[in-house]
Structure formats: C-alpha cells, structure tokens
Amino acid sequence: MSERRQDPERYKKTELGKIPDEWKVVKIGEIAQVNMGQSPSSSTYNDNGEGLPFFQGNADFGSLFPQIRLYTSNPIKRAYPNEILMSVRAPVGALNYCNVECCIGRGLCSLKMIKGNNNFLFYLLKLKNKDLNSVSTGSTFTSINKQALNDLKITIPPLSEQYKIASILSKVDEQIEQTEQIVERTEILKKGLMQKLLTKGIGHTKFKKTELGEIPEEWECKKLSEISKTYSGGTPLKSKAEYFGGDIPWVKSGELNKGLIFTTEECISEQGLNNSSAKWVTENSILIAMYGATAGKVGLLKIRATINQAILAVIPKVETHYLFLYYSMHYLMPNIVKTQTQGSGQPNLNAEIIKNNYIPLPSFPEQQKIASILSKVDSQIQDNQSYLTRLRELKKGLMQDLLTGKVRVCA
C-alpha cells in the first residue's frame, strides 16, 4: 500500500469543500440505517443476566465497547454486533462498537452501513463530531433526532478505499488498546509493589506494631514534620498583569495530577514573586495539594519552581530519600484524605494535618532500594504513556488526512 498527497487536477469543489473526484457527498440516511433507541420500563431492569444487556447512554461506553451494567427482560429496540452505537444525548456523538446483541435506550442510536464499510463510518462519525453537535437541539439536554442525523451530509470514497482507510485506522486503534492495557497492568503492578514494599520492606521477617500498623522491627515511625521541612506558597494578584508572564515557573495544585512536574502552565514575574506569598521550591521536593477536588494529590517537582497557597511543599531532610518519601506520601495520602473528609464529601486538609501524620522509615540504603524498584516501574508507565500519546496524535493526524481525502491510499 502507498499514499499520495492531493493532486489539484484530481479534486473537485463541493458544498463540503474540496474532495477527490471519485468521492461523493451523501446524506447519512442514504448509506446507513439509523435505529433510535427506546427505553423499556424500569421494572424490567436487572443485574442477574435476565434478557439482553441494556445500554442507556454514553455512561455505559468504554474505550471501544460498552460495559454491561444492566439487563432488561423486555428489550424494545435492539442493536447487533458490528453495528455502531452513538450517543444522541449530551455528549452527542460519543461512539462505541456494539459487540453483543443488546437493547438500546433513548440516549443511544445504532447505525449500520447499507452501502459501505461500517468501520469507515465509525471513524468518519468521530471526525464529524462537531457537525453532529451543531445540528443537535435542546436547551437543557442537548440531543439529536433521527431526521437531523439522516440529513447530515458527509463525504465518502469508493468502497475499496473505505476498507483501506478503516484498516489503517483500526491497526492504530489496536496499538492504542494494547498500550492502554499495558499501562493499566503496570499501574496495578505498581500499586501492589507499593503496598508490599512500603509496609513490609525487603527481606524482613520480624515486625512490630506501630501507629501505622505492622512494620519491620528495624524501621522507625516518624511524623512527617520530623523528617522534612514544609511550607506553602501564594498567588500574586490576578489584577496585576505585570505579575504574570515572566520566566519564574509557578505550580498550581491541579498540575499535581501529572505526578512528575517538569513544566508549569503559568509563569510569574520577579515582581509577582516579591509582592506575594509565592515561594521558591527546590528540585526533587514533594508537593501535596491541600484543597478542593485535587486535595491529597502528590507530585514530585523536577525543576526549581514557585508554588501557590493550595500546595504544601515537603523538602526531605538528609536522612530521608526524596523518592522514598514521594512514594510513601503517594501511598498514604488517600487514607489521610479519607479520614479528613467531611459530611459534604470535601476533604479538609491543611499543613498541620499533613505534617502530623506518621511515615514508616527504613534505613537510608533500604529507602534507596525501594525507591529504585518503584521508579523503574514508574519509568515503564511513563514510557508507555508517552508512546500512547504519540499513537493518539498519529491517529488524529491520519483521520484528518485520510477521511477528508487530503491523503489517498492506493493498492
């Protein structure tokens, strides 16, 4: 198979833009059957496998296939394997492949090509997501009806080219799915290793009871305040434009989701730093989010940067390995957040609460060994996540090129 770029003489102008001579502008209703879902009575719902799997909407979707949560003993509208499932309520246009005979509720429709390749239509609908939303209606729940979907115009190539395009994109999707599974399995491995290494250590046979439960006899149990220095930062006045846009990296709590922090979304100026409580934090410091939706998230700073007031910086003392402390806090924070969560569901964290929690502390050499094992697993996760990002960007570019005819595929 080879590819060729646009040759202006082989393209024509249409209402949807310039397309290859052999391609056509058609309505979805001319090439596909659209089957709108209908929800059966809730009295027929069950989770014991009686009847058919019942998919109500986008909430049931996985990365490619829906996840079975409910069944119905009285299916009204059915979809079948290899058909396309599409959300017709917000978010309009979310897609999955149907892999089982099922009942679909009013939040979904199924599509089946009658003149073409179903996989090609799946990828084309992904590309047309904005168009689907532009013809959706409803002020409260955005939705699209059957007529609007049938009337939506698309461009399609000859059948042989549809198959080739779908085959290329499917292969990329397979690679994406495989890599996602590798990341997921490695994350599970890391979680298990953290639980074992951070509570049992390496090669220990004798244990003692402590504030944190059983730990090896040789280990100590110390408060975070005893083994580190901690402080929070601040935010320059947003009304002062001159306080922002400088060259001083400034970390916000939402960025701790990254884990390792090499760059920041915003920078502040020297004026912003001098006229606020923002503080410099050294490389290899642990950062902990204290408030809001990210409370309890733990990051490791890999550059010298400043932080805002919603972050607690934890700078290990000489007897504590920074990576060991990072993994320890990563492991312990979910339980700390849980014990501090109030009736509203919002965790109530502050510097004192975090500083007064105990950390199990092995000898420095054992800290290094534990950190080394976990960092190697982390490195595998990061490599695969980077590969996953590249695959997703590749797919995005291929979809734009192949599904518009910008790049042609030839035998």
C-alpha positions as CSV (number, residue, x, y, z in Angstrom):
1,M,0.0,0.0,0.0
2,S,1.2,3.5,-0.7
3,E,-0.1,7.0,-0.1
4,R,-0.3,10.1,-2.3
5,R,-0.9,13.7,-1.5
6,Q,-3.5,15.9,-3.2
7,D,-3.2,16.4,-7.0
8,P,-5.3,19.6,-7.7
9,E,-6.4,18.2,-11.1
10,R,-8.0,15.1,-9.4
11,Y,-10.1,17.1,-6.9
12,K,-13.5,18.8,-7.2
13,K,-15.2,21.5,-5.2
14,T,-18.4,20.6,-3.3
15,E,-20.6,22.1,-0.6
16,L,-18.4,20.4,2.0
17,G,-15.2,21.6,0.5
18,K,-12.7,20.1,-2.0
19,I,-12.8,16.3,-2.3
20,P,-11.2,13.7,-4.6
21,D,-13.0,13.2,-8.0
22,E,-14.1,9.7,-7.0
23,W,-15.6,10.7,-3.7
24,K,-19.3,11.6,-3.2
25,V,-21.3,13.9,-0.9
26,V,-24.2,11.9,0.6
27,K,-26.6,12.0,3.5
28,I,-26.1,9.5,6.2
29,G,-29.6,8.3,5.7
30,E,-28.7,7.3,2.1
31,I,-25.9,5.0,3.1
32,A,-26.8,3.8,6.6
33,Q,-29.8,2.5,8.7
34,V,-30.3,4.6,11.8
35,N,-32.2,2.9,14.6
36,M,-33.1,5.2,17.5
37,G,-33.2,3.7,21.0
38,Q,-36.2,3.4,23.3
39,S,-36.0,2.6,27.0
40,P,-38.2,-0.3,28.4
41,S,-39.9,0.0,31.7
42,S,-37.5,0.3,34.6
43,S,-39.4,-2.7,36.2
44,T,-37.7,-4.9,33.7
45,Y,-34.2,-3.9,34.6
46,N,-32.0,-6.4,36.4
47,D,-28.3,-7.2,37.1
48,N,-28.6,-11.0,37.0
49,G,-28.4,-11.6,33.3
50,E,-32.1,-12.0,32.5
51,G,-32.9,-10.9,29.0
52,L,-30.5,-8.7,27.0
53,P,-27.8,-6.3,28.1
54,F,-29.3,-2.8,28.3
55,F,-27.2,0.3,27.3
56,Q,-28.8,3.6,28.2
57,G,-26.3,6.1,27.0
58,N,-22.8,7.4,27.0
59,A,-22.3,6.4,30.6
60,D,-22.2,2.8,29.5
61,F,-19.4,3.3,27.0
62,G,-15.9,2.0,27.3
63,S,-12.9,2.9,25.1
64,L,-14.3,0.9,22.2
65,F,-17.1,-1.3,23.5
66,P,-19.8,-0.7,26.1
67,Q,-19.6,-2.1,29.6
68,I,-22.6,-4.2,30.7
69,R,-24.1,-2.9,33.9
70,L,-27.8,-3.7,33.4
71,Y,-30.1,-6.2,31.6
72,T,-33.7,-5.9,30.6
73,S,-36.2,-8.7,30.3
74,N,-38.3,-6.7,27.8
75,P,-35.9,-5.3,25.1
76,I,-37.8,-2.9,22.8
77,K,-35.1,-1.5,20.4
78,R,-32.2,-3.9,19.6
79,A,-28.7,-3.4,18.3
80,Y,-26.5,-6.2,17.0
81,P,-22.7,-7.0,16.9
82,N,-20.7,-4.9,14.5
83,E,-23.2,-2.1,14.4
84,I,-22.2,1.4,15.7
85,L,-23.6,2.8,18.9
86,M,-23.8,6.6,19.1
87,S,-24.9,8.8,21.9
88,V,-27.8,11.0,20.8
89,R,-27.9,13.0,24.1
90,A,-25.2,15.0,25.7
91,P,-22.5,14.4,24.8
92,V,-23.9,14.0,21.3
93,G,-21.7,11.9,19.0
94,A,-19.8,9.7,21.6
95,L,-19.2,6.4,19.8
96,N,-18.7,2.7,20.6
97,Y,-18.8,-0.5,18.7
98,C,-21.6,-2.9,19.5
99,N,-20.1,-6.3,20.4
100,V,-23.2,-8.1,21.7
101,E,-26.9,-8.3,20.9
102,C,-28.4,-5.7,23.2
103,C,-31.3,-3.3,24.0
104,I,-30.6,0.4,23.5
105,G,-32.3,3.2,25.4
106,R,-33.4,6.6,24.3
107,G,-29.9,8.0,24.9
108,L,-28.4,5.9,22.0
109,C,-29.0,5.0,18.4
110,S,-27.4,2.3,16.3
111,L,-26.1,2.7,12.8
112,K,-25.4,0.1,10.1
113,M,-23.9,0.8,6.7
114,I,-26.1,-0.5,3.9
115,K,-23.8,0.8,1.2
116,G,-20.3,0.9,2.6
117,N,-17.9,-0.2,5.4
118,N,-19.1,0.1,9.0
119,N,-15.6,0.7,10.4
120,F,-15.1,3.6,7.9
121,L,-18.4,5.2,9.1
122,F,-17.3,4.8,12.7
123,Y,-14.1,6.8,12.1
124,L,-15.9,9.3,9.9
125,L,-18.5,10.0,12.6
126,K,-15.7,10.6,15.1
127,L,-14.3,13.2,12.7
128,K,-17.7,14.8,12.3
129,N,-18.4,15.1,16.0
130,K,-18.5,19.0,15.8
131,D,-21.1,18.7,12.9
132,L,-23.2,16.4,15.0
133,N,-23.3,18.8,17.9
134,S,-24.0,21.8,15.6
135,V,-27.3,20.2,14.5
136,S,-28.3,19.0,18.0
137,T,-31.2,20.7,19.8
138,G,-32.4,21.3,23.3
139,S,-31.6,23.9,25.9
140,T,-31.3,21.5,28.9
141,F,-30.3,18.2,27.4
142,T,-28.6,18.6,24.0
143,S,-29.8,15.9,21.7
144,I,-30.0,14.9,18.0
145,N,-33.1,13.4,16.4
146,K,-33.3,10.8,13.6
147,Q,-34.2,13.2,10.9
148,A,-31.2,15.5,11.6
149,L,-28.9,12.5,11.7
150,N,-30.3,11.1,8.4
151,D,-29.9,14.5,6.8
152,L,-26.3,15.1,7.9
153,K,-24.1,15.3,4.8
154,I,-20.8,13.5,4.7
155,T,-18.1,12.7,2.1
156,I,-17.3,9.1,1.2
157,P,-14.8,7.4,-1.1
158,P,-15.3,4.3,-3.2
159,L,-15.9,1.1,-1.2
160,S,-12.3,-0.3,-1.7
161,E,-10.8,3.0,-0.3
162,Q,-13.2,2.9,2.6
163,Y,-11.8,-0.6,3.5
164,K,-8.2,0.6,3.3
165,I,-8.8,3.7,5.4
166,A,-10.7,1.7,8.0
167,S,-7.9,-0.9,8.1
168,I,-5.2,1.6,8.7
169,L,-7.1,3.4,11.5
170,S,-8.1,0.0,13.0
171,K,-4.5,-1.1,13.2
172,V,-3.6,2.2,15.1
173,D,-6.6,1.6,17.4
174,E,-5.3,-1.9,18.1
175,Q,-1.9,-0.5,19.1
176,I,-3.6,2.1,21.3
177,E,-5.8,-0.5,23.1
178,Q,-2.8,-2.8,23.6
179,T,-0.7,0.1,25.1
180,E,-3.6,1.1,27.3
181,Q,-3.8,-2.4,28.7
182,I,0.0,-2.4,29.3
183,V,-0.3,0.9,31.2
184,E,-3.2,-0.5,33.2
185,R,-1.4,-3.7,34.1
186,T,1.7,-1.8,35.1
187,E,-0.3,0.6,37.3
188,I,-1.8,-2.5,39.1
189,L,1.7,-3.9,39.5
190,K,3.0,-0.6,40.9
191,K,0.1,-0.4,43.4
192,G,0.8,-4.0,44.7
193,L,4.5,-3.3,44.9
194,M,3.9,-0.1,46.9
195,Q,1.7,-1.8,49.4
196,K,4.3,-4.6,49.9
197,L,7.5,-2.5,49.9
198,L,6.2,0.4,51.9
199,T,4.8,-1.7,54.7
200,K,6.9,-4.9,54.7
201,G,10.2,-3.7,53.2
202,I,12.7,-6.0,51.6
203,G,13.6,-9.4,53.2
204,H,12.3,-8.7,56.7
205,T,10.9,-11.5,58.9
206,K,10.2,-9.7,62.2
207,F,7.6,-7.0,62.6
208,K,6.3,-4.7,65.3
209,K,3.0,-2.8,65.9
210,T,3.0,1.0,65.4
211,E,0.6,3.9,64.7
212,L,0.6,2.7,61.1
213,G,0.1,-1.0,61.8
214,E,2.8,-3.6,61.5
215,I,6.2,-2.6,60.1
216,P,9.6,-4.3,60.2
217,E,11.3,-4.2,63.6
218,E,14.3,-2.3,62.2
219,W,12.1,0.5,60.8
220,E,11.3,3.7,62.7
221,C,7.9,5.5,62.7
222,K,8.3,9.3,62.5
223,K,6.0,12.2,61.9
224,L,6.4,14.0,58.5
225,S,7.4,17.2,60.4
226,E,10.4,15.3,61.9
227,I,11.9,14.2,58.6
228,S,11.1,17.1,56.4
229,K,10.7,20.9,56.1
230,T,7.3,22.0,54.9
231,Y,5.7,25.3,53.7
232,S,3.0,26.5,51.3
233,G,3.2,29.3,48.7
234,G,0.9,32.0,47.3
235,T,-0.7,33.6,44.3
236,P,0.2,37.1,43.0
237,L,-2.7,39.5,42.5
238,K,-4.5,38.4,39.3
239,S,-5.4,42.1,38.7
240,K,-1.8,42.9,38.2
241,A,-0.9,41.9,34.7
242,E,2.8,42.7,35.3
243,Y,2.9,39.9,38.0
244,F,2.4,37.2,35.4
245,G,4.1,36.2,32.1
246,G,7.6,36.2,33.5
247,D,10.1,33.4,33.5
248,I,9.6,32.0,37.0
249,P,7.7,28.6,36.9
250,W,4.6,28.7,39.1
251,V,2.9,25.4,40.1
252,K,-0.9,25.2,40.7
253,S,-2.5,22.3,42.6
254,G,-4.3,21.0,39.5
255,E,-0.9,20.3,37.9
256,L,0.0,17.7,40.6
257,N,-2.1,15.2,38.6
258,K,0.9,14.9,36.3
259,G,2.9,13.1,39.0
260,L,6.4,14.3,37.9
261,I,6.4,18.1,37.2
262,F,8.9,19.2,34.5
263,T,7.0,22.3,33.2
264,T,4.3,24.6,34.5
265,E,1.2,26.0,32.8
266,E,2.0,29.5,34.1
267,C,5.0,31.6,35.0
268,I,5.1,34.7,37.2
269,S,7.5,37.7,37.2
270,E,10.0,38.8,39.7
271,Q,7.5,41.5,40.7
272,G,4.8,38.8,41.2
273,L,7.1,36.8,43.4
274,N,8.3,39.7,45.5
275,N,4.7,41.0,46.1
276,S,3.1,37.7,47.0
277,S,3.5,34.7,49.3
278,A,4.6,32.6,46.4
279,K,7.8,30.8,47.4
280,W,10.7,29.0,45.6
281,V,10.8,25.3,46.0
282,T,13.9,23.2,45.1
283,E,14.0,20.3,42.6
284,N,13.1,16.9,44.0
285,S,10.7,18.3,46.6
286,I,7.4,16.6,47.1
287,L,4.2,18.7,46.5
288,I,0.9,17.9,48.1
289,A,-2.5,19.5,47.1
290,M,-4.4,20.6,50.2
291,Y,-7.8,21.9,49.0
292,G,-10.6,21.3,46.6
293,A,-11.0,18.5,44.0
294,T,-7.3,17.7,43.9
295,A,-6.8,17.6,47.7
296,G,-4.4,14.8,48.5
297,K,-2.7,14.6,45.1
298,V,1.0,14.2,45.3
299,G,3.6,15.4,42.8
300,L,7.4,15.4,42.5
301,L,8.9,18.6,41.4
302,K,11.7,18.0,38.8
303,I,12.6,21.7,38.3
304,R,13.1,24.7,40.6
305,A,9.8,26.5,40.8
306,T,7.4,28.5,42.9
307,I,4.1,27.2,44.3
308,N,0.6,28.6,45.2
309,Q,-1.1,28.6,48.6
310,A,-3.1,25.4,47.8
311,I,0.2,23.3,47.8
312,L,2.3,22.1,50.6
313,A,5.9,21.7,49.7
314,V,7.7,18.8,51.5
315,I,11.5,19.1,51.5
316,P,13.1,15.9,52.9
317,K,15.9,16.2,55.5
318,V,19.2,14.4,54.9
319,E,18.2,11.1,56.4
320,T,15.2,10.7,54.1
321,H,15.5,9.8,50.4
322,Y,13.2,12.1,48.3
323,L,11.9,9.3,46.1
324,F,11.1,7.1,49.0
325,L,9.2,9.9,50.7
326,Y,7.4,10.7,47.4
327,Y,6.2,7.1,47.1
328,S,5.3,7.0,50.8
329,M,3.2,10.1,50.6
330,H,1.6,8.9,47.4
331,Y,0.6,5.6,49.2
332,L,-0.5,7.2,52.5
333,M,-2.4,10.3,51.2
334,P,-5.6,8.5,50.1
335,N,-6.2,7.3,53.7
336,I,-5.3,10.7,55.1
337,V,-7.9,12.3,52.8
338,K,-10.5,9.7,53.7
339,T,-10.1,10.3,57.4
340,Q,-10.4,14.1,56.9
341,T,-13.4,14.1,54.5
342,Q,-16.3,16.0,56.0
343,G,-20.1,15.3,55.5
344,S,-20.0,17.4,52.4
345,G,-17.6,15.0,50.8
346,Q,-14.9,17.6,50.6
347,P,-11.6,16.7,52.3
348,N,-10.5,19.2,54.9
349,L,-6.7,19.2,54.7
350,N,-4.2,21.7,56.0
351,A,-0.4,21.8,56.7
352,E,-0.8,20.7,60.3
353,I,-2.9,17.7,59.5
354,I,-0.4,16.5,56.8
355,K,2.7,17.3,58.9
356,N,1.4,15.3,61.9
357,N,1.0,12.0,60.0
358,Y,3.4,9.2,60.6
359,I,5.8,7.8,58.0
360,P,7.4,4.4,58.2
361,L,11.1,4.9,57.8
362,P,13.6,2.2,56.9
363,S,17.4,2.7,56.8
364,F,18.6,5.0,54.1
365,P,20.1,2.2,52.0
366,E,16.7,0.3,52.1
367,Q,14.9,3.5,51.2
368,Q,17.1,3.8,48.1
369,K,16.4,0.2,47.1
370,I,12.6,0.6,47.5
371,A,12.7,3.9,45.6
372,S,14.8,2.3,42.8
373,I,12.3,-0.6,42.3
374,L,9.3,1.7,42.2
375,S,10.9,4.3,40.0
376,K,11.8,1.6,37.4
377,V,8.1,0.6,37.3
378,D,7.1,4.3,37.0
379,S,9.6,4.7,34.2
380,Q,7.9,1.9,32.3
381,I,4.5,3.6,32.9
382,Q,5.8,6.9,31.6
383,D,7.4,5.4,28.5
384,N,4.2,3.6,27.6
385,Q,2.1,6.7,28.3
386,S,4.4,8.8,26.1
387,Y,4.0,6.1,23.4
388,L,0.3,6.2,23.9
389,T,0.2,10.0,23.4
390,R,2.2,9.6,20.2
391,L,-0.2,6.9,18.9
392,R,-3.2,9.1,19.7
393,E,-1.6,12.1,17.8
394,L,-0.8,9.8,14.9
395,K,-4.4,8.6,14.8
396,K,-5.7,12.2,14.9
397,G,-3.5,13.2,12.0
398,L,-4.4,10.1,10.0
399,M,-8.1,10.6,10.5
400,Q,-7.8,14.2,9.3
401,D,-5.8,13.3,6.3
402,L,-7.4,10.0,5.2
403,L,-11.1,10.8,6.0
404,T,-11.0,14.1,4.0
405,G,-9.1,12.7,1.0
406,K,-6.2,15.0,1.7
407,V,-4.0,11.9,1.6
408,R,-5.2,9.0,-0.6
409,V,-4.4,5.3,0.0
410,C,-3.6,3.1,-3.0
411,A,-3.1,-0.6,-3.6
